[in-house]
Amino acid sequence: MSRLLVAAALALVAGLARAEEPEFQIVGTVERQTLSLSILPRPGYRLGADTPVLVRLDGTGVELPRKLYRRQDAVDPRAEAPRFEVPFRAPSAGARIDAELTFYICKSSRCRPVVTRYSATP
């Protein structure tokens, strides 16, 4: 009986862990004074095709030529995982770039809005 209860508890915990897995991942890299940001939906999820994707930037110790990027500014605006290449200049000690990403994540026909943040140190 106790083995059955332990097995049921483990199955419940495993199910909860899967349910809490994020629907997307934000991946960023910094190379040669360019911040590359990608929105990667997890398997079974997608970004809303006709919904806005916004990247708002703020920087400390760097010069950013633009503070707002939209879906059409992505390297490939129709990509399932859009990537934004953001140039910056003059990184100083303690420089930091903060991004706020706004988009819709969908599963089947249901979509929900997402606002998330990412920070990078050049």
DRENMI-563283 format. One line per 2 residues: number of its first residue (from 1); for each residue x, y, z of N, C-alpha, C, CB. Coordinates in Angstrom, 1 decimal. Glycine has a CB too. Layout:
# DRENMI-563283
NUM) X:Y:Z:X:Y:Z:X:Y:Z:X:Y:Z | ...
***
This chain:
# DRENMI-563283
1) 0.8:-1.2:0.0:0.0:0.0:0.0:0.9:1.3:0.0:-0.9:0.0:1.2 | 1.9:1.3:0.8:2.8:2.5:0.9:3.5:2.7:-0.4:3.8:2.4:2.1
3) 3.9:1.6:-1.1:4.6:1.7:-2.4:3.6:2.4:-3.4:5.1:0.4:-2.9 | 2.4:2.0:-3.3:1.4:2.6:-4.2:1.2:4.1:-4.0:0.0:1.9:-4.1
5) 1.2:4.5:-2.7:1.1:5.9:-2.4:2.3:6.7:-2.8:0.9:6.0:-0.8 | 3.5:6.1:-2.6:4.7:6.7:-3.1:4.7:6.9:-4.6:6.0:5.9:-2.6
7) 4.4:5.9:-5.3:4.3:5.9:-6.8:3.3:7.0:-7.2:3.9:4.6:-7.3 | 2.2:7.1:-6.6:1.2:8.1:-6.9:1.7:9.5:-6.6:-0.2:7.9:-6.1
9) 2.4:9.7:-5.5:2.9:11.0:-5.2:4.0:11.4:-6.2:3.5:10.9:-3.7 | 4.9:10.5:-6.6:5.9:10.8:-7.6:5.3:11.1:-8.9:6.9:9.6:-7.7
11) 4.3:10.5:-9.3:3.6:10.8:-10.6:3.0:12.2:-10.5:2.5:9.7:-10.9 | 2.4:12.5:-9.4:1.8:13.8:-9.2:2.9:14.9:-9.3:1.0:13.9:-7.9
13) 4.0:14.7:-8.6:5.1:15.7:-8.6:5.6:15.9:-10.0:6.2:15.3:-7.6 | 5.8:14.8:-10.7:6.3:14.8:-12.1:5.4:15.6:-13.0:6.6:13.4:-12.6
15) 4.1:15.4:-12.8:3.1:16.1:-13.6:3.1:17.6:-13.3:1.7:15.6:-13.3 | 3.2:18.0:-12.0:3.3:19.4:-11.7:4.6:20.0:-12.2:3.3:19.5:-10.1
17) 5.7:19.3:-12.2:6.9:19.9:-12.7:6.8:20.2:-14.2:8.1:18.9:-12.5 | 6.1:19.3:-14.9:5.9:19.5:-16.4:5.0:20.7:-16.6:5.3:18.3:-17.1
19) 4.0:20.8:-15.8:3.0:21.9:-15.9:3.7:23.3:-15.7:1.8:21.7:-15.0 | 4.7:23.3:-14.8:5.3:24.6:-14.5:6.4:25.0:-15.5:5.9:24.5:-13.1
21) 6.8:24.1:-16.4:7.8:24.4:-17.4:7.4:25.6:-18.2:8.2:23.1:-18.3 | 8.2:26.6:-18.4:7.8:27.7:-19.2:7.5:27.4:-20.6:8.9:28.8:-19.1
23) 6.6:28.2:-21.2:6.1:28.0:-22.6:7.1:28.5:-23.6:4.8:28.6:-22.8 | 8.1:29.2:-23.1:9.1:29.9:-24.0:10.4:30.1:-23.2:8.6:31.2:-24.5
25) 11.4:30.4:-24.0:12.7:30.8:-23.4:13.3:32.0:-24.2:13.7:29.5:-23.5 | 13.9:32.9:-23.4:14.5:34.1:-24.0:16.0:33.8:-24.0:14.2:35.4:-23.3
27) 16.7:33.8:-25.2:18.1:33.5:-25.3:18.8:34.8:-25.8:18.4:32.3:-26.2 | 19.8:35.2:-25.1:20.5:36.4:-25.5:22.0:36.2:-25.5:20.2:37.6:-24.6
29) 22.7:36.8:-26.4:24.2:36.7:-26.5:24.7:38.1:-26.8:24.7:35.6:-27.5 | 25.9:38.4:-26.4:26.5:39.7:-26.8:27.9:39.4:-27.4:26.7:40.6:-25.5
31) 28.0:39.9:-28.7:29.2:39.8:-29.4:29.5:41.0:-30.3:29.2:38.5:-30.3 | 30.7:41.5:-30.3:31.1:42.6:-31.1:30.1:43.8:-31.1:31.2:42.1:-32.6
33) 29.7:44.2:-29.9:28.8:45.3:-29.7:27.4:45.1:-30.3:29.4:46.6:-30.2 | 27.0:43.9:-30.3:25.6:43.6:-30.8:25.0:42.6:-29.8:25.6:42.9:-32.2
35) 23.8:43.0:-29.3:23.0:42.1:-28.5:22.1:41.3:-29.4:22.2:42.9:-27.3 | 22.1:40.0:-29.3:21.2:39.1:-30.1:20.2:38.5:-29.1:22.0:38.0:-30.9
37) 18.9:38.8:-29.4:17.8:38.3:-28.5:16.9:37.4:-29.3:17.0:39.5:-27.8 | 16.6:36.2:-28.8:15.7:35.3:-29.5:14.6:34.9:-28.6:16.5:34.1:-30.0
39) 13.4:34.8:-29.1:12.2:34.2:-28.4:12.0:32.8:-28.9:11.0:35.2:-28.5 | 12.2:31.8:-28.0:12.1:30.4:-28.5:10.9:29.8:-27.8:13.4:29.7:-28.1
41) 9.8:29.5:-28.5:8.7:28.8:-28.0:9.1:27.3:-27.7:7.5:28.9:-28.9 | 8.6:26.8:-26.6:8.8:25.4:-26.3:8.0:24.5:-27.3:8.5:25.0:-24.9
43) 8.4:23.2:-27.5:7.6:22.4:-28.4:6.1:22.4:-28.0:8.1:20.9:-28.3 | 5.2:22.5:-28.9:3.8:22.5:-28.7:3.2:24.0:-28.6:3.4:21.8:-27.5
45) 4.1:24.9:-28.5:3.7:26.3:-28.4:4.3:27.1:-29.6:4.3:27.0:-27.1 | 3.7:28.3:-29.8:4.1:29.1:-30.9:3.8:30.6:-30.6:3.5:28.7:-32.3
47) 4.5:31.5:-31.3:4.1:32.9:-31.1:2.9:33.2:-32.0:5.3:33.8:-31.4 | 2.0:34.1:-31.5:0.9:34.4:-32.4:1.4:35.1:-33.7:0.0:35.4:-31.6
49) 0.9:34.5:-34.8:1.4:35.0:-36.1:1.0:36.4:-36.4:0.9:34.1:-37.2 | -0.2:36.8:-36.0:-0.7:38.2:-36.3:-0.8:39.0:-35.1:-2.0:38.1:-37.0
51) 0.1:38.7:-34.1:0.1:39.5:-32.9:1.4:40.3:-32.8:-0.1:38.6:-31.6 | 1.3:41.4:-32.0:2.6:42.2:-31.9:3.7:41.5:-31.1:2.2:43.5:-31.2
53) 4.9:41.8:-31.5:6.1:41.4:-30.8:6.9:42.7:-30.6:7.0:40.3:-31.5 | 7.1:43.1:-29.3:7.8:44.4:-29.0:9.0:44.1:-28.2:6.9:45.4:-28.4
55) 10.1:44.8:-28.4:11.3:44.7:-27.6:11.6:46.2:-27.2:12.5:44.0:-28.3 | 11.5:46.5:-26.0:11.8:47.8:-25.5:13.1:47.8:-24.7:10.7:48.4:-24.5
57) 14.0:48.7:-25.0:15.4:48.6:-24.5:15.7:49.9:-23.6:16.4:48.5:-25.6 | 16.5:49.6:-22.6:17.1:50.7:-21.8:18.5:50.3:-21.5:16.2:51.0:-20.5
59) 19.4:51.3:-21.5:20.8:50.9:-21.2:21.4:51.8:-20.2:21.5:50.9:-22.5 | 22.4:51.3:-19.5:23.2:52.0:-18.6:24.7:51.8:-19.1:23.0:51.5:-17.1
61) 25.4:52.9:-19.4:26.8:52.8:-19.8:26.9:52.4:-21.2:27.5:51.9:-18.9 | 25.9:52.4:-22.0:25.9:52.1:-23.5:25.1:53.1:-24.2:25.4:50.6:-23.7
63) 25.4:53.2:-25.5:24.5:54.1:-26.4:23.7:53.1:-27.3:25.4:55.0:-27.2 | 22.4:53.3:-27.2:21.5:52.4:-28.0:20.9:53.3:-29.1:20.4:51.8:-27.1
65) 21.1:53.0:-30.4:20.5:53.9:-31.4:19.0:53.9:-31.5:21.1:53.4:-32.8 | 18.4:52.8:-31.0:16.9:52.7:-30.9:16.5:52.1:-29.6:16.4:51.8:-32.1
67) 15.3:52.4:-29.1:14.8:51.9:-27.9:13.7:51.0:-28.1:14.5:53.0:-27.0 | 13.1:50.9:-29.3:11.9:50.1:-29.6:12.1:49.3:-30.9:10.7:50.9:-29.7
69) 11.9:48.0:-30.8:12.0:47.1:-32.0:10.6:46.4:-32.0:13.2:46.1:-31.9 | 10.1:46.2:-33.2:8.9:45.5:-33.5:9.2:44.2:-34.3:7.9:46.4:-34.2
71) 8.1:43.4:-34.4:8.3:42.1:-35.1:9.0:42.3:-36.5:7.0:41.4:-35.3 | 8.6:43.3:-37.2:9.2:43.6:-38.6:10.7:43.9:-38.5:8.4:44.7:-39.3
73) 11.2:44.3:-37.3:12.6:44.6:-37.2:13.5:43.3:-36.9:12.8:45.6:-36.1 | 12.8:42.2:-36.7:13.6:40.9:-36.5:14.4:40.5:-37.7:12.6:39.8:-36.1
75) 15.4:39.7:-37.5:16.2:39.3:-38.7:15.3:38.6:-39.7:17.3:38.3:-38.2 | 14.4:37.8:-39.3:13.4:37.2:-40.2:12.0:37.3:-39.5:13.7:35.6:-40.5
77) 11.3:38.4:-39.8:10.0:38.7:-39.1:9.0:37.5:-39.1:9.4:39.9:-39.7 | 9.1:36.6:-40.1:8.1:35.5:-40.2:8.6:34.2:-39.5:7.8:35.2:-41.6
79) 9.8:34.3:-38.9:10.3:33.1:-38.2:9.5:32.7:-37.0:11.8:33.4:-37.8 | 9.5:31.4:-36.7:8.8:30.9:-35.6:9.4:31.3:-34.3:8.6:29.4:-35.6
81) 10.7:31.5:-34.3:11.5:32.0:-33.2:12.2:33.3:-33.6:12.5:30.9:-32.7 | 11.6:34.4:-33.5:12.2:35.6:-34.0:13.5:36.0:-33.2:11.2:36.8:-34.0
83) 14.5:36.5:-34.0:15.7:37.0:-33.4:15.9:38.4:-33.7:16.9:36.1:-33.9 | 16.3:39.2:-32.7:16.6:40.6:-32.9:18.1:40.9:-32.7:15.7:41.5:-31.9
85) 18.7:41.6:-33.6:20.1:42.0:-33.5:20.1:43.5:-33.2:20.8:41.7:-34.9 | 20.6:43.8:-32.0:20.5:45.2:-31.4:21.9:45.7:-31.3:19.8:45.2:-30.1
87) 22.3:46.6:-32.1:23.7:47.2:-32.0:23.7:48.2:-30.8:24.1:47.9:-33.3 | 24.9:48.3:-30.2:25.1:49.3:-29.2:26.5:49.8:-29.3:24.8:48.8:-27.8
89) 26.8:51.0:-28.7:28.1:51.6:-28.8:28.6:52.0:-27.4:28.1:52.8:-29.7 | 29.9:52.1:-27.3:30.6:52.6:-26.1:30.3:52.0:-24.8:30.3:54.1:-26.0
91) 30.4:50.7:-24.7:30.2:50.0:-23.4:31.3:50.5:-22.4:30.2:48.5:-23.5 | 30.8:50.9:-21.2:31.8:51.3:-20.2:31.7:50.3:-19.1:31.5:52.8:-19.7
93) 32.6:50.5:-18.1:32.6:49.5:-17.0:31.2:49.6:-16.3:33.7:49.9:-15.9 | 30.7:48.4:-16.0:29.3:48.4:-15.4:28.2:48.6:-16.3:29.2:49.4:-14.3
95) 28.5:48.5:-17.6:27.4:48.7:-18.6:26.4:47.5:-18.5:28.0:48.7:-20.1 | 25.1:47.9:-18.9:24.0:46.9:-18.8:23.0:47.3:-19.8:23.4:46.9:-17.3
97) 22.4:46.3:-20.4:21.2:46.5:-21.3:20.1:45.7:-20.8:21.6:46.1:-22.8 | 18.9:46.4:-20.6:17.7:45.8:-20.1:16.7:45.8:-21.2:17.2:46.5:-18.8
99) 16.1:44.7:-21.4:15.0:44.5:-22.4:13.7:44.1:-21.8:15.5:43.6:-23.5 | 12.7:44.7:-22.3:11.3:44.2:-21.9:10.7:43.7:-23.2:10.4:45.4:-21.3
101) 10.3:42.4:-23.2:9.8:41.8:-24.4:8.3:41.5:-24.2:10.5:40.4:-24.7 | 7.5:41.9:-25.2:6.0:41.7:-25.1:5.6:41.0:-26.3:5.3:43.1:-25.0
103) 4.9:39.9:-26.1:4.4:39.0:-27.2:3.3:38.1:-26.8:5.6:38.2:-27.8 | 2.7:37.4:-27.7:1.6:36.4:-27.4:2.2:35.0:-27.6:0.3:36.7:-28.2
105) 2.0:34.2:-26.6:2.4:32.8:-26.7:1.1:32.0:-26.9:3.2:32.3:-25.5 | 1.1:31.0:-27.8:-0.1:30.3:-28.2:0.1:28.8:-28.1:-0.6:30.7:-29.6
107) -1.0:28.1:-27.8:-1.0:26.6:-27.8:-2.4:26.3:-28.4:-0.8:25.9:-26.4 | -2.4:25.6:-29.6:-3.6:25.4:-30.3:-4.2:26.7:-30.7:-4.6:24.5:-29.6
109) -5.4:27.0:-30.4:-6.0:28.2:-30.8:-6.1:29.2:-29.6:-7.5:28.0:-31.3 | -5.5:28.9:-28.5:-5.5:29.8:-27.3:-4.2:30.5:-27.2:-5.8:29.0:-26.0
111) -4.3:31.8:-27.0:-3.1:32.7:-26.9:-3.2:33.5:-25.6:-2.9:33.6:-28.1 | -2.1:33.8:-25.0:-2.1:34.7:-23.9:-0.9:35.7:-24.0:-1.9:33.8:-22.6
113) -1.1:36.9:-23.5:-0.1:37.9:-23.6:1.1:37.6:-22.6:-0.6:39.3:-23.3 | 2.3:37.9:-23.0:3.4:37.7:-22.1:4.2:39.0:-22.1:4.3:36.6:-22.6
115) 4.6:39.4:-20.9:5.6:40.5:-20.8:6.7:40.0:-19.9:4.9:41.9:-20.1 | 7.9:39.9:-20.4:9.1:39.4:-19.7:10.3:40.3:-19.9:9.4:37.9:-20.1
117) 11.3:40.1:-19.0:12.4:40.9:-19.0:13.7:40.1:-19.2:12.6:41.8:-17.7 | 14.7:40.8:-19.8:16.0:40.1:-20.0:17.1:41.2:-19.8:16.1:39.4:-21.4
119) 18.2:40.9:-19.1:19.3:41.8:-18.9:20.5:41.2:-19.4:19.4:42.2:-17.5 | 21.4:42.0:-20.0:22.7:41.6:-20.5:23.8:42.6:-20.1:22.7:41.4:-22.0
121) 25.0:42.0:-19.8:26.1:42.8:-19.5:27.1:42.7:-20.6:26.7:42.4:-18.1 | 27.3:43.8:-21.4:28.3:43.7:-22.5:29.7:43.6:-22.0:28.1:44.9:-23.4
***
